[in-house]
């Protein structure tokens, strides 16, 4: 078994985690290593569900915070093992999000008398289809394990708070035609040509800018793919435009779908994927206290993250972790050493003040 040492500083621990290959669906080794260290800590109650590890304090505090991070990464891109250069730690998952996991493991090991009870969740399957997401599985099957007043998702956020997240859905807008030989095209109806009005609606679309809790979320409705065609000498009888709608968290999935249907009124629309957004919830006392303790500018999360899982459970949540989210999944993925140190120090101060 690969052994972790939670006595190492956060930079060394991040490097050790990065060096454990854990591409999605291959998290057993890293989950075993995390579990082996957490079960040694007398102040934590540890449970395992598949390759998701949950560790909880039970000190009778009047608040509970959930601190969560995923263990899996996207596939390798010639970016293992880790290495340090110019105060940056490079390697697959260093930013997304083993730096955040290292911070959480350090908290689990060394903050033994926190001022709030803590539930740590180290989960699998975040980087692939939602059906494999360990946090989602726990939320569906054992939601009591995620109960809390506030949640922090250790996603990379440039060591600043990013609140809430956008919802996302994808649809196919479908047009039908009639096949014919391309030499006698007037005998058919070209479905690909018929997508022009769909593209015109997208070009002319004005996205909403929505302010929630003082944060501005900008929506977007964009074509992300076009498919159609039968053969080089056949007029196509069907074409599809794949459209992605990123919507502000003040809209439910149902409202978002209704909006897209209205935009493409007159066309056949097929929903292919959908996930709700998450309200920032900064007015909730536990969230407001965290923002005050951490300081800095709070930004809206322009994208979807697992904070939405907590919102569905009625738990306000924020993204707060080391690393630049724009570096996630890149071959040159890295995390600044000062981000790792800063995020750990801020969370320790908040949990022990």
ROTOR-695612 format. One record per residue (C-alpha): chain; x, y, z; residue in three letters. Coordinates in steps of 0.1 Angstrom, whole numbers. Layout:
N
@unit A, u X, v Y, w Z, code ALA
...
% end
This chain:
353
@unit A, u 0, v 0, w 0, code UNK
@unit A, u 11, v 36, w -8, code UNK
@unit A, u 17, v 54, w 25, code UNK
@unit A, u 9, v 91, w 31, code UNK
@unit A, u 25, v 111, w 59, code UNK
@unit A, u 1, v 137, w 73, code UNK
@unit A, u 29, v 152, w 94, code UNK
@unit A, u 45, v 165, w 62, code UNK
@unit A, u 39, v 201, w 53, code UNK
@unit A, u 11, v 209, w 29, code UNK
@unit A, u 34, v 213, w -1, code UNK
@unit A, u 51, v 179, w 5, code UNK
@unit A, u 18, v 163, w 11, code UNK
@unit A, u 3, v 177, w -21, code UNK
@unit A, u 33, v 163, w -40, code UNK
@unit A, u 28, v 129, w -24, code UNK
@unit A, u -9, v 129, w -34, code UNK
@unit A, u -1, v 140, w -70, code UNK
@unit A, u 23, v 111, w -73, code UNK
@unit A, u -5, v 86, w -66, code UNK
@unit A, u -21, v 81, w -100, code UNK
@unit A, u -58, v 84, w -95, code UNK
@unit A, u -75, v 89, w -129, code UNK
@unit A, u -113, v 86, w -126, code UNK
@unit A, u -125, v 50, w -118, code UNK
@unit A, u -89, v 42, w -106, code UNK
@unit A, u -91, v 59, w -72, code UNK
@unit A, u -88, v 28, w -50, code UNK
@unit A, u -50, v 33, w -42, code UNK
@unit A, u -54, v 69, w -32, code UNK
@unit A, u -86, v 61, w -13, code UNK
@unit A, u -68, v 33, w 6, code UNK
@unit A, u -40, v 56, w 14, code UNK
@unit A, u -63, v 84, w 27, code UNK
@unit A, u -84, v 60, w 48, code UNK
@unit A, u -53, v 43, w 63, code UNK
@unit A, u -42, v 77, w 78, code UNK
@unit A, u -76, v 89, w 89, code UNK
@unit A, u -85, v 58, w 108, code UNK
@unit A, u -54, v 64, w 130, code UNK
@unit A, u -69, v 97, w 143, code UNK
@unit A, u -88, v 91, w 175, code UNK
@unit A, u -109, v 123, w 172, code UNK
@unit A, u -124, v 112, w 139, code UNK
@unit A, u -151, v 87, w 131, code UNK
@unit A, u -143, v 73, w 96, code UNK
@unit A, u -167, v 56, w 72, code UNK
@unit A, u -160, v 44, w 36, code UNK
@unit A, u -185, v 41, w 7, code UNK
@unit A, u -168, v 27, w -23, code UNK
@unit A, u -138, v 50, w -29, code UNK
@unit A, u -153, v 78, w -9, code UNK
@unit A, u -140, v 84, w 26, code UNK
@unit A, u -160, v 104, w 52, code UNK
@unit A, u -144, v 115, w 85, code UNK
@unit A, u -163, v 133, w 112, code UNK
@unit A, u -156, v 150, w 145, code UNK
@unit A, u -184, v 147, w 171, code UNK
@unit A, u -176, v 173, w 197, code UNK
@unit A, u -211, v 186, w 203, code UNK
@unit A, u -203, v 220, w 187, code UNK
@unit A, u -232, v 242, w 178, code UNK
@unit A, u -223, v 243, w 141, code UNK
@unit A, u -210, v 218, w 116, code UNK
@unit A, u -190, v 225, w 85, code UNK
@unit A, u -185, v 201, w 56, code UNK
@unit A, u -151, v 203, w 39, code UNK
@unit A, u -150, v 183, w 6, code UNK
@unit A, u -126, v 174, w -21, code UNK
@unit A, u -124, v 149, w -49, code UNK
@unit A, u -96, v 124, w -52, code UNK
@unit A, u -97, v 117, w -90, code UNK
@unit A, u -81, v 134, w -119, code UNK
@unit A, u -85, v 136, w -156, code UNK
@unit A, u -62, v 112, w -177, code UNK
@unit A, u -25, v 117, w -177, code UNK
@unit A, u -8, v 141, w -202, code UNK
@unit A, u 28, v 134, w -196, code UNK
@unit A, u 25, v 153, w -163, code UNK
@unit A, u 36, v 128, w -136, code UNK
@unit A, u 55, v 127, w -113, code UNK
@unit A, u 52, v 160, w -96, code UNK
@unit A, u 81, v 185, w -94, code UNK
@unit A, u 88, v 219, w -78, code UNK
@unit A, u 100, v 248, w -99, code UNK
@unit A, u 99, v 286, w -92, code UNK
@unit A, u 77, v 282, w -61, code UNK
@unit A, u 51, v 262, w -82, code UNK
@unit A, u 42, v 225, w -77, code UNK
@unit A, u 36, v 209, w -111, code UNK
@unit A, u 18, v 177, w -118, code UNK
@unit A, u -15, v 161, w -127, code UNK
@unit A, u -41, v 171, w -102, code UNK
@unit A, u -19, v 196, w -83, code UNK
@unit A, u -44, v 223, w -90, code UNK
@unit A, u -76, v 202, w -96, code UNK
@unit A, u -76, v 194, w -68, code UNK
@unit A, u -50, v 175, w -48, code UNK
@unit A, u -37, v 208, w -33, code UNK
@unit A, u -71, v 213, w -18, code UNK
@unit A, u -73, v 177, w -6, code UNK
@unit A, u -38, v 181, w 10, code UNK
@unit A, u -51, v 211, w 29, code UNK
@unit A, u -82, v 192, w 41, code UNK
@unit A, u -61, v 162, w 52, code UNK
@unit A, u -38, v 185, w 72, code UNK
@unit A, u -68, v 200, w 89, code UNK
@unit A, u -82, v 166, w 97, code UNK
@unit A, u -49, v 155, w 113, code UNK
@unit A, u -39, v 186, w 132, code UNK
@unit A, u -71, v 206, w 141, code UNK
@unit A, u -82, v 182, w 168, code UNK
@unit A, u -103, v 206, w 188, code UNK
@unit A, u -121, v 228, w 162, code UNK
@unit A, u -146, v 255, w 172, code UNK
@unit A, u -171, v 238, w 148, code UNK
@unit A, u -177, v 201, w 142, code UNK
@unit A, u -162, v 191, w 109, code UNK
@unit A, u -172, v 165, w 83, code UNK
@unit A, u -144, v 158, w 58, code UNK
@unit A, u -154, v 142, w 25, code UNK
@unit A, u -128, v 128, w 1, code UNK
@unit A, u -147, v 114, w -29, code UNK
@unit A, u -143, v 97, w -62, code UNK
@unit A, u -157, v 101, w -97, code UNK
@unit A, u -159, v 139, w -100, code UNK
@unit A, u -142, v 143, w -134, code UNK
@unit A, u -165, v 120, w -153, code UNK
@unit A, u -203, v 114, w -158, code UNK
@unit A, u -224, v 124, w -128, code UNK
@unit A, u -235, v 88, w -122, code UNK
@unit A, u -200, v 80, w -109, code UNK
@unit A, u -198, v 111, w -86, code UNK
@unit A, u -191, v 99, w -50, code UNK
@unit A, u -205, v 131, w -35, code UNK
@unit A, u -237, v 127, w -55, code UNK
@unit A, u -240, v 91, w -45, code UNK
@unit A, u -237, v 100, w -8, code UNK
@unit A, u -262, v 128, w -12, code UNK
@unit A, u -287, v 104, w -28, code UNK
@unit A, u -282, v 74, w -6, code UNK
@unit A, u -268, v 87, w 28, code UNK
@unit A, u -276, v 124, w 29, code UNK
@unit A, u -273, v 124, w 67, code UNK
@unit A, u -236, v 120, w 64, code UNK
@unit A, u -234, v 154, w 46, code UNK
@unit A, u -256, v 173, w 71, code UNK
@unit A, u -241, v 206, w 81, code UNK
@unit A, u -246, v 244, w 84, code UNK
@unit A, u -221, v 253, w 58, code UNK
@unit A, u -199, v 236, w 32, code UNK
@unit A, u -165, v 244, w 16, code UNK
@unit A, u -156, v 227, w -17, code UNK
@unit A, u -118, v 228, w -21, code UNK
@unit A, u -120, v 235, w -58, code UNK
@unit A, u -92, v 257, w -71, code UNK
@unit A, u -104, v 293, w -68, code UNK
@unit A, u -71, v 313, w -67, code UNK
@unit A, u -72, v 311, w -29, code UNK
@unit A, u -103, v 333, w -29, code UNK
@unit A, u -139, v 326, w -22, code UNK
@unit A, u -161, v 319, w -52, code UNK
@unit A, u -197, v 317, w -42, code UNK
@unit A, u -225, v 296, w -57, code UNK
@unit A, u -222, v 283, w -92, code UNK
@unit A, u -240, v 285, w -125, code UNK
@unit A, u -264, v 258, w -136, code UNK
@unit A, u -258, v 241, w -169, code UNK
@unit A, u -280, v 223, w -195, code UNK
@unit A, u -275, v 210, w -230, code UNK
@unit A, u -300, v 205, w -257, code UNK
@unit A, u -301, v 194, w -293, code UNK
@unit A, u -321, v 216, w -316, code UNK
@unit A, u -332, v 194, w -344, code UNK
@unit A, u -343, v 201, w -379, code UNK
@unit A, u -357, v 176, w -404, code UNK
@unit A, u -353, v 175, w -442, code UNK
@unit A, u -358, v 151, w -470, code UNK
@unit A, u -331, v 130, w -486, code UNK
@unit A, u -323, v 133, w -523, code UNK
@unit A, u -294, v 127, w -546, code UNK
@unit A, u -272, v 158, w -544, code UNK
@unit A, u -272, v 160, w -582, code UNK
@unit A, u -309, v 165, w -580, code UNK
@unit A, u -311, v 185, w -547, code UNK
@unit A, u -343, v 202, w -556, code UNK
@unit A, u -361, v 169, w -550, code UNK
@unit A, u -352, v 170, w -513, code UNK
@unit A, u -349, v 195, w -484, code UNK
@unit A, u -315, v 201, w -470, code UNK
@unit A, u -316, v 198, w -432, code UNK
@unit A, u -282, v 213, w -427, code UNK
@unit A, u -292, v 245, w -446, code UNK
@unit A, u -322, v 247, w -423, code UNK
@unit A, u -301, v 252, w -392, code UNK
@unit A, u -293, v 288, w -403, code UNK
@unit A, u -323, v 303, w -384, code UNK
@unit A, u -311, v 285, w -352, code UNK
@unit A, u -276, v 300, w -355, code UNK
@unit A, u -292, v 335, w -362, code UNK
@unit A, u -311, v 332, w -330, code UNK
@unit A, u -279, v 324, w -311, code UNK
@unit A, u -259, v 352, w -327, code UNK
@unit A, u -287, v 377, w -317, code UNK
@unit A, u -292, v 363, w -282, code UNK
@unit A, u -286, v 388, w -254, code UNK
@unit A, u -275, v 369, w -222, code UNK
@unit A, u -288, v 380, w -188, code UNK
@unit A, u -265, v 396, w -162, code UNK
@unit A, u -279, v 387, w -128, code UNK
@unit A, u -269, v 402, w -94, code UNK
@unit A, u -274, v 379, w -64, code UNK
@unit A, u -259, v 388, w -29, code UNK
@unit A, u -239, v 415, w -46, code UNK
@unit A, u -223, v 391, w -71, code UNK
@unit A, u -229, v 393, w -108, code UNK
@unit A, u -235, v 361, w -128, code UNK
@unit A, u -234, v 363, w -166, code UNK
@unit A, u -254, v 337, w -185, code UNK
@unit A, u -245, v 323, w -219, code UNK
@unit A, u -263, v 304, w -246, code UNK
@unit A, u -239, v 289, w -272, code UNK
@unit A, u -238, v 264, w -300, code UNK
@unit A, u -211, v 238, w -290, code UNK
@unit A, u -216, v 214, w -319, code UNK
@unit A, u -233, v 207, w -352, code UNK
@unit A, u -240, v 173, w -366, code UNK
@unit A, u -256, v 160, w -398, code UNK
@unit A, u -250, v 144, w -431, code UNK
@unit A, u -254, v 110, w -447, code UNK
@unit A, u -229, v 107, w -476, code UNK
@unit A, u -210, v 129, w -500, code UNK
@unit A, u -238, v 126, w -526, code UNK
@unit A, u -269, v 127, w -504, code UNK
@unit A, u -289, v 157, w -493, code UNK
@unit A, u -292, v 153, w -455, code UNK
@unit A, u -326, v 147, w -439, code UNK
@unit A, u -316, v 156, w -403, code UNK
@unit A, u -292, v 181, w -386, code UNK
@unit A, u -287, v 189, w -350, code UNK
@unit A, u -272, v 219, w -333, code UNK
@unit A, u -260, v 211, w -298, code UNK
@unit A, u -265, v 241, w -275, code UNK
@unit A, u -252, v 247, w -240, code UNK
@unit A, u -270, v 271, w -216, code UNK
@unit A, u -251, v 283, w -186, code UNK
@unit A, u -277, v 299, w -163, code UNK
@unit A, u -276, v 320, w -132, code UNK
@unit A, u -285, v 302, w -100, code UNK
@unit A, u -317, v 322, w -95, code UNK
@unit A, u -333, v 300, w -122, code UNK
@unit A, u -343, v 264, w -115, code UNK
@unit A, u -336, v 237, w -140, code UNK
@unit A, u -372, v 238, w -150, code UNK
@unit A, u -372, v 275, w -156, code UNK
@unit A, u -339, v 272, w -176, code UNK
@unit A, u -355, v 245, w -198, code UNK
@unit A, u -386, v 267, w -204, code UNK
@unit A, u -363, v 296, w -214, code UNK
@unit A, u -344, v 275, w -239, code UNK
@unit A, u -377, v 261, w -254, code UNK
@unit A, u -389, v 297, w -257, code UNK
@unit A, u -357, v 308, w -275, code UNK
@unit A, u -361, v 279, w -300, code UNK
@unit A, u -398, v 281, w -303, code UNK
@unit A, u -409, v 263, w -335, code UNK
@unit A, u -380, v 238, w -335, code UNK
@unit A, u -378, v 204, w -320, code UNK
@unit A, u -357, v 205, w -289, code UNK
@unit A, u -342, v 175, w -271, code UNK
@unit A, u -328, v 178, w -236, code UNK
@unit A, u -295, v 158, w -233, code UNK
@unit A, u -281, v 169, w -199, code UNK
@unit A, u -289, v 192, w -170, code UNK
@unit A, u -276, v 202, w -136, code UNK
@unit A, u -289, v 229, w -112, code UNK
@unit A, u -269, v 259, w -101, code UNK
@unit A, u -262, v 269, w -65, code UNK
@unit A, u -272, v 302, w -48, code UNK
@unit A, u -243, v 319, w -31, code UNK
@unit A, u -262, v 320, w 3, code UNK
@unit A, u -238, v 346, w 17, code UNK
@unit A, u -265, v 360, w 40, code UNK
@unit A, u -266, v 327, w 60, code UNK
@unit A, u -247, v 334, w 93, code UNK
@unit A, u -222, v 305, w 89, code UNK
@unit A, u -213, v 316, w 54, code UNK
@unit A, u -211, v 353, w 64, code UNK
@unit A, u -188, v 344, w 93, code UNK
@unit A, u -165, v 325, w 69, code UNK
@unit A, u -164, v 354, w 44, code UNK
@unit A, u -155, v 378, w 73, code UNK
@unit A, u -128, v 355, w 86, code UNK
@unit A, u -112, v 348, w 52, code UNK
@unit A, u -115, v 383, w 38, code UNK
@unit A, u -107, v 394, w 3, code UNK
@unit A, u -131, v 399, w -26, code UNK
@unit A, u -158, v 373, w -30, code UNK
@unit A, u -164, v 364, w -66, code UNK
@unit A, u -192, v 345, w -84, code UNK
@unit A, u -184, v 310, w -97, code UNK
@unit A, u -188, v 312, w -134, code UNK
@unit A, u -191, v 275, w -141, code UNK
@unit A, u -207, v 244, w -124, code UNK
@unit A, u -192, v 227, w -94, code UNK
@unit A, u -203, v 203, w -67, code UNK
@unit A, u -214, v 231, w -45, code UNK
@unit A, u -247, v 225, w -63, code UNK
@unit A, u -249, v 191, w -45, code UNK
@unit A, u -249, v 209, w -12, code UNK
@unit A, u -275, v 235, w -23, code UNK
@unit A, u -298, v 207, w -32, code UNK
@unit A, u -295, v 195, w 4, code UNK
@unit A, u -302, v 230, w 17, code UNK
@unit A, u -266, v 236, w 28, code UNK
@unit A, u -250, v 269, w 17, code UNK
@unit A, u -216, v 263, w 1, code UNK
@unit A, u -186, v 281, w -14, code UNK
@unit A, u -156, v 271, w -35, code UNK
@unit A, u -124, v 279, w -17, code UNK
@unit A, u -91, v 263, w -27, code UNK
@unit A, u -55, v 268, w -39, code UNK
@unit A, u -48, v 270, w -76, code UNK
@unit A, u -60, v 288, w -107, code UNK
@unit A, u -91, v 270, w -121, code UNK
@unit A, u -79, v 280, w -156, code UNK
@unit A, u -50, v 256, w -152, code UNK
@unit A, u -72, v 226, w -144, code UNK
@unit A, u -68, v 198, w -169, code UNK
@unit A, u -38, v 214, w -187, code UNK
@unit A, u -6, v 196, w -193, code UNK
@unit A, u 13, v 223, w -174, code UNK
@unit A, u -11, v 221, w -145, code UNK
@unit A, u 4, v 236, w -113, code UNK
@unit A, u -4, v 252, w -80, code UNK
@unit A, u 15, v 281, w -63, code UNK
@unit A, u 32, v 271, w -31, code UNK
@unit A, u 19, v 303, w -14, code UNK
@unit A, u -17, v 293, w -23, code UNK
@unit A, u -13, v 261, w -4, code UNK
@unit A, u 2, v 277, w 26, code UNK
@unit A, u -23, v 306, w 26, code UNK
@unit A, u -54, v 285, w 23, code UNK
@unit A, u -43, v 261, w 51, code UNK
@unit A, u -35, v 290, w 74, code UNK
@unit A, u -68, v 308, w 68, code UNK
@unit A, u -88, v 276, w 74, code UNK
@unit A, u -68, v 268, w 106, code UNK
@unit A, u -74, v 303, w 119, code UNK
@unit A, u -112, v 301, w 111, code UNK
@unit A, u -116, v 267, w 127, code UNK
@unit A, u -95, v 275, w 159, code UNK
@unit A, u -103, v 312, w 165, code UNK
% end
